[in-house]
Amino acid sequence: MKYLLLIIPCVLCVWVPLYNSIEPTLAGIPFFFWFLLALIPVSSIFIWAASKVGGDDA
């Protein structure tokens, strides 16, 4: 479960056809850029959740 939580943001980041578009824009910023910027806090939440699920085995 821990590794699944860690791999989800990685797959989202490297799966470029998912976000390779200009529309929809957010405050004039193309989707390509704001999706990657939004992925940063989402990834940190997944990393935090993986640390809570994983325990102290590291």
DSSP file (Angstrom, degrees, kcal/mol; ACC not computed):
  #  RESIDUE AA STRUCTURE BP1 BP2  ACC     N-H-->O    O-->H-N    N-H-->O    O-->H-N    TCO  KAPPA ALPHA  PHI   PSI    X-CA   Y-CA   Z-CA
    1    1 A M     >        0   0    0      0, 0.0     4,-2.1     0, 0.0     5,-0.2   0.000 360.0 360.0 360.0 -39.4    0.0    0.0    0.0
    2    2 A K  H  >  +     0   0    0      1,-0.2     4,-1.3     2,-0.2     5,-0.1   0.921 360.0  45.5 -60.9 -45.1    2.9    2.3    0.9
    3    3 A Y  H  > S+     0   0    0      1,-0.2     4,-1.9     2,-0.2    -1,-0.2   0.819 108.2  56.9 -72.2 -29.8    4.5    1.9   -2.5
    4    4 A L  H  > S+     0   0    0      1,-0.2     4,-1.6     2,-0.2    -1,-0.2   0.915 106.4  50.6 -64.3 -42.2    1.2    2.3   -4.4
    5    5 A L  H  < S+     0   0    0     -4,-2.1    -2,-0.2     1,-0.2    -1,-0.2   0.829 113.0  46.9 -64.2 -31.2    0.8    5.7   -2.7
    6    6 A L  H  X S+     0   0    0     -4,-1.3     4,-0.7    -5,-0.2    -1,-0.2   0.797 110.9  50.4 -80.2 -28.5    4.3    6.7   -3.8
    7    7 A I  H  X S+     0   0    0     -4,-1.9     4,-2.6     1,-0.2     5,-0.2   0.759  94.1  73.0 -83.7 -23.4    3.9    5.5   -7.4
    8    8 A I  H  X S+     0   0    0     -4,-1.6     4,-2.2     1,-0.2     5,-0.2   0.943 100.6  42.0 -58.4 -52.0    0.6    7.3   -8.1
    9    9 A P  H  > S+     0   0    0      0, 0.0     4,-1.9     0, 0.0    -1,-0.2   0.851 113.8  54.4 -65.5 -30.2    2.1   10.9   -8.3
   10   10 A C  H  X S+     0   0    0     -4,-0.7     4,-2.1     2,-0.2    -2,-0.2   0.929 109.2  46.6 -66.4 -43.9    5.1    9.5  -10.2
   11   11 A V  H  X S+     0   0    0     -4,-2.6     4,-1.5     1,-0.2    -1,-0.2   0.910 111.3  52.2 -64.3 -42.0    2.8    8.0  -12.8
   12   12 A L  H  < S+     0   0    0     -4,-2.2    -1,-0.2    -5,-0.2    -2,-0.2   0.877 111.1  48.5 -60.6 -36.9    0.8   11.2  -13.1
   13   13 A C  H  < S+     0   0    0     -4,-1.9    -2,-0.2     1,-0.2    -1,-0.2   0.883 116.4  39.4 -73.2 -38.6    3.9   13.2  -13.6
   14   14 A V  H  < S+     0   0    0     -4,-2.1     2,-1.7     1,-0.2    -1,-0.2   0.583  91.2  89.5 -91.0  -8.7    5.4   11.0  -16.3
   15   15 A W    ><  +     0   0    0     -4,-1.5     3,-1.5     1,-0.2     4,-0.5  -0.583  55.8 173.5 -86.4  75.9    2.2   10.3  -18.2
   16   16 A V  G >>  +     0   0    0     -2,-1.7     3,-1.3     1,-0.3     4,-0.9   0.810  66.1  65.2 -61.7 -38.3    2.5   13.3  -20.4
   17   17 A P  G 34 S+     0   0    0      0, 0.0    -1,-0.3     0, 0.0     3,-0.1   0.755  93.1  67.1 -58.4 -20.0   -0.5   12.7  -22.8
   18   18 A L  G <4 S+     0   0    0     -3,-1.5    -2,-0.2     1,-0.2    -5,-0.1   0.877 119.2  16.4 -64.9 -37.9   -2.7   13.1  -19.7
   19   19 A Y  T <4 S+     0   0    0     -3,-1.3     2,-2.0    -4,-0.5    -1,-0.2   0.173  86.1 122.0-124.5  17.4   -1.8   16.8  -19.4
   20   20 A N     <  +     0   0    0     -4,-0.9     2,-0.3    -3,-0.1    -1,-0.1  -0.504  54.1  93.5 -84.3  72.7   -0.3   17.7  -22.8
   21   21 A S        -     0   0    0     -2,-2.0    11,-1.3     1,-0.1    -3,-0.0  -0.982  66.5-139.6-155.3 163.5   -2.8   20.5  -23.7
   22   22 A I        +     0   0    0     -2,-0.3     9,-2.0     9,-0.2    -1,-0.1   0.842  69.2 101.7 -93.3 -42.1   -3.2   24.2  -23.5
   23   23 A E        +     0   0    0      7,-0.2     2,-0.1     8,-0.1     3,-0.0  -0.683  59.0  47.0 -89.6 144.9   -6.9   24.3  -22.6
   24   24 A P  S    S-     0   0    0      0, 0.0     2,-0.3     0, 0.0    -1,-0.1   0.528  78.0-164.0 -82.0 145.4   -8.3   24.7  -20.0
   25   25 A T        -     0   0    0      5,-0.2     2,-0.5    -2,-0.1    -2,-0.1  -0.639   9.8-151.5 -92.7 154.6   -6.4   27.8  -18.9
   26   26 A L  B >  S-A   29   0A   0      3,-2.3     3,-1.4    -2,-0.3     8,-0.0  -0.937  81.1 -22.6-129.0 106.9   -6.3   29.0  -15.3
   27   27 A A  T 3  S-     0   0    0     -2,-0.5    -1,-0.1     1,-0.3    -2,-0.0   0.849 128.5 -51.3  58.4  37.0   -5.7   32.8  -15.1
   28   28 A G  T 3  S+     0   0    0      1,-0.3    -1,-0.3     0, 0.0    -3,-0.0   0.415 111.6 124.2  84.6  -2.0   -4.1   32.7  -18.5
   29   29 A I  B <   -A   26   0A   0     -3,-1.4    -3,-2.3     1,-0.1    -1,-0.3  -0.809  65.0-117.1 -94.3 127.2   -1.7   29.8  -17.5
   30   30 A P    >>  -     0   0    0      0, 0.0     4,-2.1     0, 0.0     3,-0.8  -0.206  22.4-113.0 -62.2 154.0   -2.0   26.8  -19.8
   31   31 A F  H 3> S+     0   0    0     -9,-2.0     4,-2.5     1,-0.2     5,-0.3   0.850 112.9  64.9 -54.9 -39.1   -3.2   23.5  -18.4
   32   32 A F  H 3> S+     0   0    0    -11,-1.3     4,-1.1     1,-0.2    -1,-0.2   0.896 109.7  37.0 -53.1 -44.6    0.3   21.9  -18.9
   33   33 A F  H <> S+     0   0    0     -3,-0.8     4,-2.2     2,-0.2    -2,-0.2   0.918 117.3  46.9 -79.6 -45.0    1.9   24.3  -16.4
   34   34 A W  H  X S+     0   0    0     -4,-2.1     4,-2.1     1,-0.2    -2,-0.2   0.801 108.8  56.4 -73.6 -23.9   -0.8   24.6  -13.8
   35   35 A F  H  X S+     0   0    0     -4,-2.5     4,-1.5    -5,-0.3    -1,-0.2   0.934 109.7  45.4 -66.8 -44.2   -1.4   20.8  -13.7
   36   36 A L  H  X S+     0   0    0     -4,-1.1     4,-0.7    -5,-0.3    -2,-0.2   0.884 113.5  49.7 -66.3 -37.4    2.3   20.3  -12.9
   37   37 A L  H >< S+     0   0    0     -4,-2.2     3,-0.7     1,-0.2    -1,-0.2   0.882 111.2  49.0 -67.8 -36.9    2.3   23.0  -10.3
   38   38 A A  H 3X S+     0   0    0     -4,-2.1     4,-1.3     1,-0.2    -1,-0.2   0.768 102.0  64.8 -71.0 -24.8   -0.9   21.6   -8.7
   39   39 A L  H 3X S+     0   0    0     -4,-1.5     4,-2.5     1,-0.2    -1,-0.2   0.728  88.4  70.2 -71.2 -21.3    0.8   18.2   -8.7
   40   40 A I  H <X S+     0   0    0     -3,-0.7     4,-1.9    -4,-0.7    -1,-0.2   0.969 104.7  36.0 -64.1 -55.2    3.5   19.4   -6.2
   41   41 A P  H  > S+     0   0    0      0, 0.0     4,-1.8     0, 0.0    -1,-0.2   0.866 116.7  55.2 -67.7 -31.2    1.2   19.7   -3.2
   42   42 A V  H  X S+     0   0    0     -4,-1.3     4,-2.0     1,-0.2    -2,-0.2   0.916 107.8  49.5 -63.6 -41.4   -0.8   16.6   -4.2
   43   43 A S  H  X S+     0   0    0     -4,-2.5     4,-2.5     1,-0.2    -1,-0.2   0.886 107.8  53.4 -64.0 -39.2    2.5   14.6   -4.3
   44   44 A S  H  X S+     0   0    0     -4,-1.9     4,-2.4     1,-0.2    -1,-0.2   0.868 107.3  51.7 -66.1 -33.8    3.4   15.9   -0.9
   45   45 A I  H  X S+     0   0    0     -4,-1.8     4,-2.5     2,-0.2    -1,-0.2   0.912 110.4  48.3 -66.1 -41.8    0.1   14.7    0.5
   46   46 A F  H  X S+     0   0    0     -4,-2.0     4,-2.2     2,-0.2    -2,-0.2   0.897 111.9  49.4 -64.7 -39.7    0.7   11.2   -1.1
   47   47 A I  H  X S+     0   0    0     -4,-2.5     4,-1.8     2,-0.2    -2,-0.2   0.910 111.5  49.1 -65.2 -41.8    4.2   11.1    0.4
   48   48 A W  H  X S+     0   0    0     -4,-2.4     4,-1.7     1,-0.2    -2,-0.2   0.921 111.7  49.0 -62.5 -44.0    2.8   12.1    3.8
   49   49 A A  H  X S+     0   0    0     -4,-2.5     4,-2.3     1,-0.2     5,-0.2   0.880 109.3  52.6 -64.2 -37.9    0.1    9.4    3.6
   50   50 A A  H  X S+     0   0    0     -4,-2.2     4,-2.6     1,-0.2    -1,-0.2   0.857 107.6  51.8 -67.2 -33.8    2.7    6.8    2.6
   51   51 A S  H  X S+     0   0    0     -4,-1.8     4,-1.2     2,-0.2    -1,-0.2   0.857 111.3  47.4 -71.1 -32.6    4.8    7.7    5.6
   52   52 A K  H  < S+     0   0    0     -4,-1.7    -2,-0.2     2,-0.2    -1,-0.2   0.877 117.4  41.9 -73.8 -37.3    1.8    7.3    7.9
   53   53 A V  H  < S+     0   0    0     -4,-2.3    -2,-0.2     1,-0.2    -3,-0.2   0.880 113.5  53.4 -74.0 -38.4    0.8    3.9    6.3
   54   54 A G  H  < S-     0   0    0     -4,-2.6     3,-0.5    -5,-0.2    -2,-0.2   0.762  89.1-163.3 -72.8 -26.2    4.3    2.6    6.2
   55   55 A G     <  -     0   0    0     -4,-1.2     3,-0.3     1,-0.2    -1,-0.2  -0.452  49.9 -39.0  77.3-152.2    5.2    3.2    9.8
   56   56 A D  S    S+     0   0    0      1,-0.2    -1,-0.2    -2,-0.1    -4,-0.0  -0.209  95.2 114.4-106.4  39.9    8.8    3.2   11.0
   57   57 A D              0   0    0     -3,-0.5    -1,-0.2     1,-0.2    -2,-0.1   0.393 360.0 360.0 -90.8   4.9   10.2    0.4    8.9
   58   58 A A              0   0    0     -3,-0.3    -1,-0.2     0, 0.0    -2,-0.1   0.459 360.0 360.0 -88.7 360.0   12.6    2.7    6.9
